[in-house]
Amino acid sequence: METINIHEAKTHLSRLVEEAAKGKAFIIAKAGKPMVKVVPLAAEEGEDQRRLGFMSGEITVPGDFDNMGASEIRELFEEGG
């Protein structure tokens, strides 16, 4: 990822924003120290954050999953009352 100093970022802000919107994220640095990361909004909502189904085919859920431990849980509630 490209790092750009703050002076250059101010000078070329419009171009840099256009590039970031197309997916080319960059970092703005001040005196060589990274300060902020500029990323397109779609990256926050898109594939980087998508986690649903990431282990598809690697695990299985038992058919009785919704009822697993039901009798034990019921007993715990009945004992406490």
PDB file of N, CA, C and O in Angstrom, chain B, residues numbered from 101:
ATOM      1  N   MET B 101       0.841  -1.168   0.000  1.00  0.00           N
ATOM      2  CA  MET B 101       0.000   0.000   0.000  1.00  0.00           C
ATOM      3  C   MET B 101       0.893   1.239   0.000  1.00  0.00           C
ATOM      4  O   MET B 101       1.873   1.326   0.740  1.00  0.00           O
ATOM      5  N   GLU B 102       0.532   2.169  -0.831  1.00  0.00           N
ATOM      6  CA  GLU B 102       1.327   3.385  -1.003  1.00  0.00           C
ATOM      7  C   GLU B 102       1.168   4.325   0.194  1.00  0.00           C
ATOM      8  O   GLU B 102       0.069   4.488   0.723  1.00  0.00           O
ATOM      9  N   THR B 103       2.272   4.937   0.613  1.00  0.00           N
ATOM     10  CA  THR B 103       2.253   5.949   1.659  1.00  0.00           C
ATOM     11  C   THR B 103       2.581   7.294   1.026  1.00  0.00           C
ATOM     12  O   THR B 103       3.557   7.424   0.287  1.00  0.00           O
ATOM     13  N   ILE B 104       1.751   8.296   1.326  1.00  0.00           N
ATOM     14  CA  ILE B 104       1.894   9.622   0.728  1.00  0.00           C
ATOM     15  C   ILE B 104       2.021  10.641   1.850  1.00  0.00           C
ATOM     16  O   ILE B 104       1.285  10.590   2.835  1.00  0.00           O
ATOM     17  N   ASN B 105       2.973  11.578   1.692  1.00  0.00           N
ATOM     18  CA  ASN B 105       3.107  12.590   2.738  1.00  0.00           C
ATOM     19  C   ASN B 105       1.943  13.562   2.666  1.00  0.00           C
ATOM     20  O   ASN B 105       1.322  13.720   1.614  1.00  0.00           O
ATOM     21  N   ILE B 106       1.651  14.206   3.768  1.00  0.00           N
ATOM     22  CA  ILE B 106       0.466  15.042   3.886  1.00  0.00           C
ATOM     23  C   ILE B 106       0.472  16.209   2.894  1.00  0.00           C
ATOM     24  O   ILE B 106      -0.581  16.588   2.383  1.00  0.00           O
ATOM     25  N   HIS B 107       1.633  16.775   2.623  1.00  0.00           N
ATOM     26  CA  HIS B 107       1.712  17.884   1.670  1.00  0.00           C
ATOM     27  C   HIS B 107       1.300  17.425   0.273  1.00  0.00           C
ATOM     28  O   HIS B 107       0.519  18.092  -0.406  1.00  0.00           O
ATOM     29  N   GLU B 108       1.835  16.275  -0.146  1.00  0.00           N
ATOM     30  CA  GLU B 108       1.478  15.730  -1.455  1.00  0.00           C
ATOM     31  C   GLU B 108      -0.006  15.375  -1.494  1.00  0.00           C
ATOM     32  O   GLU B 108      -0.668  15.590  -2.510  1.00  0.00           O
ATOM     33  N   ALA B 109      -0.533  14.834  -0.394  1.00  0.00           N
ATOM     34  CA  ALA B 109      -1.954  14.476  -0.348  1.00  0.00           C
ATOM     35  C   ALA B 109      -2.830  15.713  -0.519  1.00  0.00           C
ATOM     36  O   ALA B 109      -3.843  15.657  -1.215  1.00  0.00           O
ATOM     37  N   LYS B 110      -2.454  16.831   0.108  1.00  0.00           N
ATOM     38  CA  LYS B 110      -3.225  18.068  -0.044  1.00  0.00           C
ATOM     39  C   LYS B 110      -3.165  18.560  -1.488  1.00  0.00           C
ATOM     40  O   LYS B 110      -4.164  19.027  -2.035  1.00  0.00           O
ATOM     41  N   THR B 111      -2.001  18.454  -2.093  1.00  0.00           N
ATOM     42  CA  THR B 111      -1.814  18.931  -3.465  1.00  0.00           C
ATOM     43  C   THR B 111      -2.615  18.110  -4.469  1.00  0.00           C
ATOM     44  O   THR B 111      -3.149  18.655  -5.435  1.00  0.00           O
ATOM     45  N   HIS B 112      -2.701  16.797  -4.242  1.00  0.00           N
ATOM     46  CA  HIS B 112      -3.324  15.886  -5.210  1.00  0.00           C
ATOM     47  C   HIS B 112      -4.566  15.194  -4.644  1.00  0.00           C
ATOM     48  O   HIS B 112      -4.882  14.071  -5.035  1.00  0.00           O
ATOM     49  N   LEU B 113      -5.265  15.857  -3.729  1.00  0.00           N
ATOM     50  CA  LEU B 113      -6.375  15.214  -3.036  1.00  0.00           C
ATOM     51  C   LEU B 113      -7.450  14.670  -3.977  1.00  0.00           C
ATOM     52  O   LEU B 113      -7.897  13.536  -3.805  1.00  0.00           O
ATOM     53  N   SER B 114      -7.867  15.448  -4.954  1.00  0.00           N
ATOM     54  CA  SER B 114      -8.925  14.992  -5.863  1.00  0.00           C
ATOM     55  C   SER B 114      -8.537  13.708  -6.577  1.00  0.00           C
ATOM     56  O   SER B 114      -9.327  12.766  -6.639  1.00  0.00           O
ATOM     57  N   ARG B 115      -7.332  13.665  -7.111  1.00  0.00           N
ATOM     58  CA  ARG B 115      -6.869  12.465  -7.819  1.00  0.00           C
ATOM     59  C   ARG B 115      -6.776  11.274  -6.869  1.00  0.00           C
ATOM     60  O   ARG B 115      -7.188  10.166  -7.213  1.00  0.00           O
ATOM     61  N   LEU B 116      -6.238  11.506  -5.681  1.00  0.00           N
ATOM     62  CA  LEU B 116      -6.078  10.426  -4.704  1.00  0.00           C
ATOM     63  C   LEU B 116      -7.428   9.864  -4.262  1.00  0.00           C
ATOM     64  O   LEU B 116      -7.578   8.653  -4.101  1.00  0.00           O
ATOM     65  N   VAL B 117      -8.409  10.746  -4.067  1.00  0.00           N
ATOM     66  CA  VAL B 117      -9.739  10.297  -3.668  1.00  0.00           C
ATOM     67  C   VAL B 117     -10.360   9.461  -4.787  1.00  0.00           C
ATOM     68  O   VAL B 117     -10.975   8.429  -4.519  1.00  0.00           O
ATOM     69  N   GLU B 118     -10.207   9.893  -6.017  1.00  0.00           N
ATOM     70  CA  GLU B 118     -10.729   9.120  -7.154  1.00  0.00           C
ATOM     71  C   GLU B 118     -10.099   7.733  -7.198  1.00  0.00           C
ATOM     72  O   GLU B 118     -10.794   6.738  -7.405  1.00  0.00           O
ATOM     73  N   GLU B 119      -8.786   7.666  -7.003  1.00  0.00           N
ATOM     74  CA  GLU B 119      -8.095   6.371  -7.020  1.00  0.00           C
ATOM     75  C   GLU B 119      -8.551   5.490  -5.861  1.00  0.00           C
ATOM     76  O   GLU B 119      -8.757   4.288  -6.034  1.00  0.00           O
ATOM     77  N   ALA B 120      -8.709   6.086  -4.683  1.00  0.00           N
ATOM     78  CA  ALA B 120      -9.168   5.311  -3.514  1.00  0.00           C
ATOM     79  C   ALA B 120     -10.571   4.773  -3.759  1.00  0.00           C
ATOM     80  O   ALA B 120     -10.868   3.634  -3.399  1.00  0.00           O
ATOM     81  N   ALA B 121     -11.435   5.580  -4.368  1.00  0.00           N
ATOM     82  CA  ALA B 121     -12.796   5.141  -4.656  1.00  0.00           C
ATOM     83  C   ALA B 121     -12.819   3.952  -5.607  1.00  0.00           C
ATOM     84  O   ALA B 121     -13.761   3.159  -5.593  1.00  0.00           O
ATOM     85  N   LYS B 122     -11.795   3.829  -6.423  1.00  0.00           N
ATOM     86  CA  LYS B 122     -11.690   2.707  -7.366  1.00  0.00           C
ATOM     87  C   LYS B 122     -11.018   1.493  -6.732  1.00  0.00           C
ATOM     88  O   LYS B 122     -10.840   0.465  -7.386  1.00  0.00           O
ATOM     89  N   GLY B 123     -10.640   1.613  -5.447  1.00  0.00           N
ATOM     90  CA  GLY B 123     -10.066   0.465  -4.741  1.00  0.00           C
ATOM     91  C   GLY B 123      -8.607   0.574  -4.388  1.00  0.00           C
ATOM     92  O   GLY B 123      -8.067  -0.332  -3.754  1.00  0.00           O
ATOM     93  N   LYS B 124      -7.939   1.661  -4.777  1.00  0.00           N
ATOM     94  CA  LYS B 124      -6.516   1.802  -4.479  1.00  0.00           C
ATOM     95  C   LYS B 124      -6.351   2.583  -3.167  1.00  0.00           C
ATOM     96  O   LYS B 124      -6.210   3.806  -3.173  1.00  0.00           O
ATOM     97  N   ALA B 125      -6.371   1.864  -2.061  1.00  0.00           N
ATOM     98  CA  ALA B 125      -6.230   2.488  -0.745  1.00  0.00           C
ATOM     99  C   ALA B 125      -4.816   3.029  -0.580  1.00  0.00           C
ATOM    100  O   ALA B 125      -3.879   2.556  -1.223  1.00  0.00           O
ATOM    101  N   PHE B 126      -4.672   4.032   0.296  1.00  0.00           N
ATOM    102  CA  PHE B 126      -3.345   4.586   0.562  1.00  0.00           C
ATOM    103  C   PHE B 126      -3.287   5.115   1.993  1.00  0.00           C
ATOM    104  O   PHE B 126      -4.311   5.270   2.658  1.00  0.00           O
ATOM    105  N   ILE B 127      -2.075   5.385   2.446  1.00  0.00           N
ATOM    106  CA  ILE B 127      -1.839   5.897   3.794  1.00  0.00           C
ATOM    107  C   ILE B 127      -1.278   7.305   3.679  1.00  0.00           C
ATOM    108  O   ILE B 127      -0.419   7.574   2.840  1.00  0.00           O
ATOM    109  N   ILE B 128      -1.771   8.204   4.531  1.00  0.00           N
ATOM    110  CA  ILE B 128      -1.227   9.563   4.598  1.00  0.00           C
ATOM    111  C   ILE B 128      -0.328   9.631   5.825  1.00  0.00           C
ATOM    112  O   ILE B 128      -0.724   9.267   6.932  1.00  0.00           O
ATOM    113  N   ALA B 129       0.903  10.111   5.598  1.00  0.00           N
ATOM    114  CA  ALA B 129       1.886  10.202   6.668  1.00  0.00           C
ATOM    115  C   ALA B 129       2.275  11.656   6.911  1.00  0.00           C
ATOM    116  O   ALA B 129       2.242  12.482   5.999  1.00  0.00           O
ATOM    117  N   LYS B 130       2.640  11.950   8.143  1.00  0.00           N
ATOM    118  CA  LYS B 130       3.134  13.278   8.514  1.00  0.00           C
ATOM    119  C   LYS B 130       4.511  13.080   9.123  1.00  0.00           C
ATOM    120  O   LYS B 130       4.670  12.357  10.106  1.00  0.00           O
ATOM    121  N   ALA B 131       5.498  13.725   8.533  1.00  0.00           N
ATOM    122  CA  ALA B 131       6.887  13.587   8.967  1.00  0.00           C
ATOM    123  C   ALA B 131       7.311  12.115   8.990  1.00  0.00           C
ATOM    124  O   ALA B 131       8.047  11.678   9.875  1.00  0.00           O
ATOM    125  N   GLY B 132       6.829  11.362   7.993  1.00  0.00           N
ATOM    126  CA  GLY B 132       7.208   9.960   7.876  1.00  0.00           C
ATOM    127  C   GLY B 132       6.419   9.011   8.766  1.00  0.00           C
ATOM    128  O   GLY B 132       6.592   7.796   8.676  1.00  0.00           O
ATOM    129  N   LYS B 133       5.554   9.546   9.624  1.00  0.00           N
ATOM    130  CA  LYS B 133       4.773   8.710  10.544  1.00  0.00           C
ATOM    131  C   LYS B 133       3.371   8.510   9.966  1.00  0.00           C
ATOM    132  O   LYS B 133       2.657   9.489   9.747  1.00  0.00           O
ATOM    133  N   PRO B 134       2.960   7.259   9.714  1.00  0.00           N
ATOM    134  CA  PRO B 134       1.612   7.011   9.190  1.00  0.00           C
ATOM    135  C   PRO B 134       0.545   7.572  10.123  1.00  0.00           C
ATOM    136  O   PRO B 134       0.580   7.346  11.333  1.00  0.00           O
ATOM    137  N   MET B 135      -0.404   8.308   9.544  1.00  0.00           N
ATOM    138  CA  MET B 135      -1.445   8.942  10.352  1.00  0.00           C
ATOM    139  C   MET B 135      -2.836   8.357  10.079  1.00  0.00           C
ATOM    140  O   MET B 135      -3.569   8.035  11.015  1.00  0.00           O
ATOM    141  N   VAL B 136      -3.196   8.219   8.802  1.00  0.00           N
ATOM    142  CA  VAL B 136      -4.523   7.708   8.447  1.00  0.00           C
ATOM    143  C   VAL B 136      -4.431   6.801   7.229  1.00  0.00           C
ATOM    144  O   VAL B 136      -3.501   6.889   6.427  1.00  0.00           O
ATOM    145  N   LYS B 137      -5.417   5.935   7.118  1.00  0.00           N
ATOM    146  CA  LYS B 137      -5.526   5.057   5.958  1.00  0.00           C
ATOM    147  C   LYS B 137      -6.801   5.455   5.212  1.00  0.00           C
ATOM    148  O   LYS B 137      -7.871   5.541   5.814  1.00  0.00           O
ATOM    149  N   VAL B 138      -6.690   5.695   3.921  1.00  0.00           N
ATOM    150  CA  VAL B 138      -7.831   6.073   3.104  1.00  0.00           C
ATOM    151  C   VAL B 138      -8.236   4.862   2.274  1.00  0.00           C
ATOM    152  O   VAL B 138      -7.459   4.353   1.467  1.00  0.00           O
ATOM    153  N   VAL B 139      -9.473   4.413   2.489  1.00  0.00           N
ATOM    154  CA  VAL B 139      -9.997   3.244   1.779  1.00  0.00           C
ATOM    155  C   VAL B 139     -11.363   3.589   1.206  1.00  0.00           C
ATOM    156  O   VAL B 139     -12.046   4.472   1.725  1.00  0.00           O
ATOM    157  N   PRO B 140     -11.766   2.908   0.148  1.00  0.00           N
ATOM    158  CA  PRO B 140     -13.099   3.173  -0.404  1.00  0.00           C
ATOM    159  C   PRO B 140     -14.174   2.678   0.553  1.00  0.00           C
ATOM    160  O   PRO B 140     -13.972   1.688   1.256  1.00  0.00           O
ATOM    161  N   LEU B 141     -15.307   3.355   0.584  1.00  0.00           N
ATOM    162  CA  LEU B 141     -16.403   2.944   1.457  1.00  0.00           C
ATOM    163  C   LEU B 141     -16.860   1.528   1.156  1.00  0.00           C
ATOM    164  O   LEU B 141     -17.225   0.791   2.072  1.00  0.00           O
ATOM    165  N   ALA B 142     -16.847   1.144  -0.082  1.00  0.00           N
ATOM    166  CA  ALA B 142     -17.272  -0.199  -0.448  1.00  0.00           C
ATOM    167  C   ALA B 142     -16.427  -1.264   0.236  1.00  0.00           C
ATOM    168  O   ALA B 142     -16.927  -2.357   0.502  1.00  0.00           O
ATOM    169  N   ALA B 143     -15.167  -0.980   0.528  1.00  0.00           N
ATOM    170  CA  ALA B 143     -14.301  -1.960   1.184  1.00  0.00           C
ATOM    171  C   ALA B 143     -14.795  -2.261   2.588  1.00  0.00           C
ATOM    172  O   ALA B 143     -14.674  -3.396   3.048  1.00  0.00           O
ATOM    173  N   GLU B 144     -15.351  -1.269   3.280  1.00  0.00           N
ATOM    174  CA  GLU B 144     -15.860  -1.495   4.620  1.00  0.00           C
ATOM    175  C   GLU B 144     -17.092  -2.381   4.606  1.00  0.00           C
ATOM    176  O   GLU B 144     -17.302  -3.172   5.525  1.00  0.00           O
ATOM    177  N   GLU B 145     -17.905  -2.251   3.572  1.00  0.00           N
ATOM    178  CA  GLU B 145     -19.153  -2.988   3.489  1.00  0.00           C
ATOM    179  C   GLU B 145     -19.014  -4.274   2.687  1.00  0.00           C
ATOM    180  O   GLU B 145     -19.872  -5.153   2.771  1.00  0.00           O
ATOM    181  N   GLY B 146     -17.957  -4.390   1.921  1.00  0.00           N
ATOM    182  CA  GLY B 146     -17.846  -5.478   0.957  1.00  0.00           C
ATOM    183  C   GLY B 146     -17.145  -6.705   1.449  1.00  0.00           C
ATOM    184  O   GLY B 146     -17.320  -7.134   2.589  1.00  0.00           O
ATOM    185  N   GLU B 147     -16.345  -7.267   0.571  1.00  0.00           N
ATOM    186  CA  GLU B 147     -15.763  -8.573   0.791  1.00  0.00           C
ATOM    187  C   GLU B 147     -14.814  -8.659   1.967  1.00  0.00           C
ATOM    188  O   GLU B 147     -14.678  -9.737   2.545  1.00  0.00           O
ATOM    189  N   ASP B 148     -14.150  -7.582   2.353  1.00  0.00           N
ATOM    190  CA  ASP B 148     -13.251  -7.647   3.501  1.00  0.00           C
ATOM    191  C   ASP B 148     -14.008  -7.941   4.791  1.00  0.00           C
ATOM    192  O   ASP B 148     -13.472  -8.585   5.693  1.00  0.00           O
ATOM    193  N   GLN B 149     -15.241  -7.478   4.883  1.00  0.00           N
ATOM    194  CA  GLN B 149     -16.036  -7.681   6.080  1.00  0.00           C
ATOM    195  C   GLN B 149     -16.952  -8.898   5.980  1.00  0.00           C
ATOM    196  O   GLN B 149     -17.560  -9.290   6.976  1.00  0.00           O
ATOM    197  N   ARG B 150     -17.059  -9.489   4.822  1.00  0.00           N
ATOM    198  CA  ARG B 150     -17.973 -10.611   4.633  1.00  0.00           C
ATOM    199  C   ARG B 150     -17.423 -11.841   5.327  1.00  0.00           C
ATOM    200  O   ARG B 150     -16.347 -12.329   4.983  1.00  0.00           O
ATOM    201  N   ARG B 151     -18.169 -12.343   6.310  1.00  0.00           N
ATOM    202  CA  ARG B 151     -17.725 -13.516   7.044  1.00  0.00           C
ATOM    203  C   ARG B 151     -18.712 -14.671   6.939  1.00  0.00           C
ATOM    204  O   ARG B 151     -18.345 -15.818   7.196  1.00  0.00           O
ATOM    205  N   LEU B 152     -19.946 -14.391   6.568  1.00  0.00           N
ATOM    206  CA  LEU B 152     -20.964 -15.419   6.487  1.00  0.00           C
ATOM    207  C   LEU B 152     -20.557 -16.492   5.479  1.00  0.00           C
ATOM    208  O   LEU B 152     -20.295 -16.190   4.315  1.00  0.00           O
ATOM    209  N   GLY B 153     -20.506 -17.715   5.920  1.00  0.00           N
ATOM    210  CA  GLY B 153     -20.181 -18.815   5.042  1.00  0.00           C
ATOM    211  C   GLY B 153     -18.701 -19.032   4.799  1.00  0.00           C
ATOM    212  O   GLY B 153     -18.330 -19.799   3.911  1.00  0.00           O
ATOM    213  N   PHE B 154     -17.836 -18.366   5.580  1.00  0.00           N
ATOM    214  CA  PHE B 154     -16.404 -18.479   5.310  1.00  0.00           C
ATOM    215  C   PHE B 154     -15.854 -19.877   5.576  1.00  0.00           C
ATOM    216  O   PHE B 154     -14.769 -20.203   5.097  1.00  0.00           O
ATOM    217  N   MET B 155     -16.580 -20.721   6.334  1.00  0.00           N
ATOM    218  CA  MET B 155     -16.118 -22.091   6.587  1.00  0.00           C
ATOM    219  C   MET B 155     -17.018 -23.116   5.895  1.00  0.00           C
ATOM    220  O   MET B 155     -17.079 -24.275   6.304  1.00  0.00           O
ATOM    221  N   SER B 156     -17.698 -22.687   4.867  1.00  0.00           N
ATOM    222  CA  SER B 156     -18.609 -23.558   4.142  1.00  0.00           C
ATOM    223  C   SER B 156     -17.885 -24.824   3.682  1.00  0.00           C
ATOM    224  O   SER B 156     -16.827 -24.764   3.056  1.00  0.00           O
ATOM    225  N   GLY B 157     -18.480 -25.961   4.009  1.00  0.00           N
ATOM    226  CA  GLY B 157     -17.911 -27.237   3.610  1.00  0.00           C
ATOM    227  C   GLY B 157     -16.854 -27.775   4.563  1.00  0.00           C
ATOM    228  O   GLY B 157     -16.415 -28.915   4.405  1.00  0.00           O
ATOM    229  N   GLU B 158     -16.432 -26.987   5.549  1.00  0.00           N
ATOM    230  CA  GLU B 158     -15.391 -27.425   6.482  1.00  0.00           C
ATOM    231  C   GLU B 158     -15.962 -27.957   7.797  1.00  0.00           C
ATOM    232  O   GLU B 158     -15.286 -28.704   8.504  1.00  0.00           O
ATOM    233  N   ILE B 159     -17.188 -27.584   8.128  1.00  0.00           N
ATOM    234  CA  ILE B 159     -17.819 -28.083   9.350  1.00  0.00           C
ATOM    235  C   ILE B 159     -19.233 -28.550   9.020  1.00  0.00           C
ATOM    236  O   ILE B 159     -19.805 -28.171   7.998  1.00  0.00           O
ATOM    237  N   THR B 160     -19.781 -29.371   9.898  1.00  0.00           N
ATOM    238  CA  THR B 160     -21.163 -29.802   9.747  1.00  0.00           C
ATOM    239  C   THR B 160     -21.912 -29.498  11.035  1.00  0.00           C
ATOM    240  O   THR B 160     -21.332 -29.519  12.120  1.00  0.00           O
ATOM    241  N   VAL B 161     -23.192 -29.217  10.908  1.00  0.00           N
ATOM    242  CA  VAL B 161     -24.050 -28.942  12.053  1.00  0.00           C
ATOM    243  C   VAL B 161     -24.973 -30.132  12.219  1.00  0.00           C
ATOM    244  O   VAL B 161     -25.643 -30.531  11.266  1.00  0.00           O
ATOM    245  N   PRO B 162     -25.022 -30.715  13.428  1.00  0.00           N
ATOM    246  CA  PRO B 162     -25.891 -31.871  13.634  1.00  0.00           C
ATOM    247  C   PRO B 162     -27.353 -31.523  13.382  1.00  0.00           C
ATOM    248  O   PRO B 162     -27.762 -30.383  13.603  1.00  0.00           O
ATOM    249  N   GLY B 163     -28.141 -32.486  12.926  1.00  0.00           N
ATOM    250  CA  GLY B 163     -29.552 -32.266  12.647  1.00  0.00           C
ATOM    251  C   GLY B 163     -30.339 -31.866  13.872  1.00  0.00           C
ATOM    252  O   GLY B 163     -31.331 -31.146  13.756  1.00  0.00           O
ATOM    253  N   ASP B 164     -29.916 -32.321  15.063  1.00  0.00           N
ATOM    254  CA  ASP B 164     -30.633 -31.987  16.295  1.00  0.00           C
ATOM    255  C   ASP B 164     -30.027 -30.781  17.023  1.00  0.00           C
ATOM    256  O   ASP B 164     -30.215 -30.620  18.228  1.00  0.00           O
ATOM    257  N   PHE B 165     -29.314 -29.954  16.300  1.00  0.00           N
ATOM    258  CA  PHE B 165     -28.612 -28.818  16.904  1.00  0.00           C
ATOM    259  C   PHE B 165     -29.531 -27.947  17.763  1.00  0.00           C
ATOM    260  O   PHE B 165     -29.149 -27.529  18.856  1.00  0.00           O
ATOM    261  N   ASP B 166     -30.740 -27.676  17.272  1.00  0.00           N
ATOM    262  CA  ASP B 166     -31.662 -26.808  18.000  1.00  0.00           C
ATOM    263  C   ASP B 166     -32.133 -27.410  19.315  1.00  0.00           C
ATOM    264  O   ASP B 166     -32.590 -26.681  20.196  1.00  0.00           O
ATOM    265  N   ASN B 167     -32.032 -28.717  19.463  1.00  0.00           N
ATOM    266  CA  ASN B 167     -32.510 -29.383  20.676  1.00  0.00           C
ATOM    267  C   ASN B 167     -31.377 -29.917  21.547  1.00  0.00           C
ATOM    268  O   ASN B 167     -31.636 -30.504  22.598  1.00  0.00           O
ATOM    269  N   MET B 168     -30.142 -29.726  21.134  1.00  0.00           N
ATOM    270  CA  MET B 168     -29.010 -30.262  21.894  1.00  0.00           C
ATOM    271  C   MET B 168     -28.986 -29.675  23.299  1.00  0.00           C
ATOM    272  O   MET B 168     -29.017 -28.457  23.476  1.00  0.00           O
ATOM    273  N   GLY B 169     -28.932 -30.546  24.285  1.00  0.00           N
ATOM    274  CA  GLY B 169     -28.844 -30.100  25.675  1.00  0.00           C
ATOM    275  C   GLY B 169     -30.147 -29.571  26.243  1.00  0.00           C
ATOM    276  O   GLY B 169     -30.151 -29.013  27.341  1.00  0.00           O
ATOM    277  N   ALA B 170     -31.254 -29.727  25.531  1.00  0.00           N
ATOM    278  CA  ALA B 170     -32.533 -29.166  25.983  1.00  0.00           C
ATOM    279  C   ALA B 170     -32.948 -29.729  27.334  1.00  0.00           C
ATOM    280  O   ALA B 170     -33.387 -28.977  28.204  1.00  0.00           O
ATOM    281  N   SER B 171     -32.819 -31.032  27.526  1.00  0.00           N
ATOM    282  CA  SER B 171     -33.245 -31.625  28.800  1.00  0.00           C
ATOM    283  C   SER B 171     -32.357 -31.146  29.950  1.00  0.00           C
ATOM    284  O   SER B 171     -32.859 -30.896  31.046  1.00  0.00           O
ATOM    285  N   GLU B 172     -31.058 -31.015  29.722  1.00  0.00           N
ATOM    286  CA  GLU B 172     -30.157 -30.525  30.761  1.00  0.00           C
ATOM    287  C   GLU B 172     -30.467 -29.077  31.125  1.00  0.00           C
ATOM    288  O   GLU B 172     -30.446 -28.707  32.299  1.00  0.00           O
ATOM    289  N   ILE B 173     -30.750 -28.276  30.132  1.00  0.00           N
ATOM    290  CA  ILE B 173     -31.076 -26.867  30.371  1.00  0.00           C
ATOM    291  C   ILE B 173     -32.392 -26.763  31.143  1.00  0.00           C
ATOM    292  O   ILE B 173     -32.509 -25.984  32.090  1.00  0.00           O
ATOM    293  N   ARG B 174     -33.379 -27.558  30.726  1.00  0.00           N
ATOM    294  CA  ARG B 174     -34.670 -27.575  31.423  1.00  0.00           C
ATOM    295  C   ARG B 174     -34.483 -27.934  32.890  1.00  0.00           C
ATOM    296  O   ARG B 174     -35.053 -27.286  33.767  1.00  0.00           O
ATOM    297  N   GLU B 175     -33.686 -28.965  33.161  1.00  0.00           N
ATOM    298  CA  GLU B 175     -33.430 -29.392  34.541  1.00  0.00           C
ATOM    299  C   GLU B 175     -32.777 -28.273  35.356  1.00  0.00           C
ATOM    300  O   GLU B 175     -33.130 -28.071  36.518  1.00  0.00           O
ATOM    301  N   LEU B 176     -31.843 -27.556  34.765  1.00  0.00           N
ATOM    302  CA  LEU B 176     -31.191 -26.458  35.488  1.00  0.00           C
ATOM    303  C   LEU B 176     -32.195 -25.378  35.875  1.00  0.00           C
ATOM    304  O   LEU B 176     -32.101 -24.814  36.965  1.00  0.00           O
ATOM    305  N   PHE B 177     -33.142 -25.085  35.009  1.00  0.00           N
ATOM    306  CA  PHE B 177     -34.155 -24.080  35.328  1.00  0.00           C
ATOM    307  C   PHE B 177     -35.127 -24.576  36.389  1.00  0.00           C
ATOM    308  O   PHE B 177     -35.545 -23.820  37.267  1.00  0.00           O
ATOM    309  N   GLU B 178     -35.480 -25.855  36.299  1.00  0.00           N
ATOM    310  CA  GLU B 178     -36.431 -26.427  37.256  1.00  0.00           C
ATOM    311  C   GLU B 178     -35.812 -26.540  38.639  1.00  0.00           C
ATOM    312  O   GLU B 178     -36.512 -26.368  39.636  1.00  0.00           O
ATOM    313  N   GLU B 179     -34.521 -26.824  38.726  1.00  0.00           N
ATOM    314  CA  GLU B 179     -33.834 -26.931  40.018  1.00  0.00           C
ATOM    315  C   GLU B 179     -33.760 -25.591  40.725  1.00  0.00           C
ATOM    316  O   GLU B 179     -33.858 -25.523  41.950  1.00  0.00           O
ATOM    317  N   GLY B 180     -33.586 -24.527  39.957  1.00  0.00           N
ATOM    318  CA  GLY B 180     -33.424 -23.198  40.534  1.00  0.00           C
ATOM    319  C   GLY B 180     -34.722 -22.584  41.026  1.00  0.00           C
ATOM    320  O   GLY B 180     -34.670 -21.630  41.803  1.00  0.00           O
ATOM    321  N   GLY B 181     -35.874 -23.073  40.622  1.00  0.00           N
ATOM    322  CA  GLY B 181     -37.154 -22.457  40.933  1.00  0.00           C
ATOM    323  C   GLY B 181     -37.769 -23.014  42.126  1.00  0.00           C
ATOM    324  O   GLY B 181     -38.857 -22.590  42.515  1.00  0.00           O
TER     325      GLY B 181
END
